[in-house]
Amino acid sequence: MAEVRVEPAGFELTVLPGETVLSAAFRAGVSWPTICYGQARCTACALLVREGHQHAGPIGETERGVLRQITGRRRQWSSRDTRLACRLTVTGAMTIEKKGAKPTEPRSSHDPADS
């Protein structure tokens, strides 16, 4: 298992061996931006690796092609740091940046919204 710190929201995900970051997020009930739900088409799940690059799984051909498109459009995103959450596997501790990712919070039984 690997621990992945997700910023700027400041929470951690446990990623199982062979599991993608996106799958781990869904398993944990995290709200993660996506349109294609893991098909490597929409690029909405793209993230930036801030620490732990050495623990990132290899980039496959499908992801490589999509990453070329992303880094071409988003000049401030480097090809070294950019990955797709739906393809990224992790073997050790890592810190990533993904705006819009946030854990879903269970509502309290005393929540005024329930009234």
Secondary structure, 3 states (H helix, E strand, C coil): CEEEEEECCCEEEEECCCCEHHHHHHHCCEECCCCCCCCCCCCCCEEEEEECHHHECCCCHHHHHHHHHHHHHCCCCCCCCEEECCCCEECCCEEEECCCCEECCCCCCCCHHHC
